[in-house]
Amino acid sequence: MKNIVLIGFMGTGKTSTGKTLAARLGFSFLDLDEAIEQTAGMTIPAIFEQFGEEGFRAREREAVKRAAERRNTVISTGGGTVKSAENIARPSSSCSPSARASMRAPTTRSIRANGRRSKSSMTS
């Protein structure tokens, strides 16, 4: 079966959603940011500090290339992965059609965590 790739802004729940989805489907799970850190042997902030954004984006393109070769994997991308047309084009042949999540879910989760408003008050 093809892969499922999750994209979205930082903090929108791609990793937690991806792990749950992968477990339910019997797929493996891959967090691209974690894969980049493991390959580089340093954190993403350290990569940016030492090599700049272009150095990080080059590593990200390589991680996307490797991820696109996989099958039966839920892939969580970094927030800026979609900034590259190459990153968008590469996995398209190995991916299932996408579904969209609204910003309401992470906003609701964040507000509930801070105890300010309940989820039901966000839906009206």
N, C-alpha and C positions, 0 to 999 in steps of 0.2 A: 504494500500500500504506500501511498505518497506521504510526504511529511505535512505537518501543520506548522505554520510559522506565525508567531504572535508578534505584532508590532504595536507600538504605542509609546506615549511619553513615559519618562522615568517616573516610577512610583505608581503606575496604573495597575499593577498586579499581574504583569506578564509571567513572572517567575512562579508565584504561588498558584495562579490559574493553570499555567503550563504543567506544573508537577501533578496537580490534581487530574487534569485532562489526560496526561500520559498514563497515569496509574489506571484510570478508568478504561482506557482504550487498550492497555497492554503494550503501549509504545515506550520507547526510551525517551529521556528528557535531556535536552542540551540547552544550557544557558550560554549564549555566545560571549557575554562579558567574562564569565568564569573561565571559558575555554581560552579566551585571549590572555587572561592573567596567568593561567597555567602554562601556556606555550611560551609566554614572554618571561615568566619567572618573576614578575613584579605586578603590582597593582595598577589599575587603570590610571589613577592620578599620577603615579610614578612614571608611567609610559608618557603621559601628556607632558610632564615636567621635563623628562629627559629627551624626548623625541618630537614633541609638539603634536598638534592635532593631526597633521599629515602622517606622521609616524604611527599614530594610533589607527588612523583610518586605513593605512596599508595593512596593518595586522588584522583589522576587522574584515577587510575584503578577503584576505586569505582564510579567515575563519568561516566566512560565508561560503566560500568555494568548497571547503572541506565539508561543511554541514550539508550543502546541496547534494553531495554524493551519498548521503545517508538515506535510509528508508525507514518508515515506521517510527518517526521521531517527531516529538513536539519540540520546536525550537523557539526559545525566547530570545529576541534580539535586543540590542541596546537601543536607547531612545534615538540615536542619530544614525542608525544603520540605514534608514530609508533616504538619507541625504545623497546616497550614491546610486546613480542609475544602474551601474554594474551590479550592485547588491540586489536591486529590485529584479533585474532581468535574470540573474543566475539561478535563483531557486524556483522560478516560476514553473519550470517543467517538472519539478519534483514535489510540488505542493498541491494540496487540496484547495478548492475555492474557499475564500475567506468569509468570515462572519465579523461583524463589527460590534464593538462594545462602546457604550456611551461614556462620557466623562462622569456621568452621574454615579456610577458604581464606586470609583476610587474616592470621589468627593464624599459620598455617603459614608464610606468606610472610615475616612479620615475624620469626618465630623463626629461619627459615633465613637471613635477611639478617644476623642477629646471631650466627649460627653456633652456637647452643646445642643445637638438636635437629634431626634430619632429618625430612623429611615423612613417611617411613614410620613413625616413632615416634608421630606424631600420629594415625594412623588406627586404632590399636588401642584 
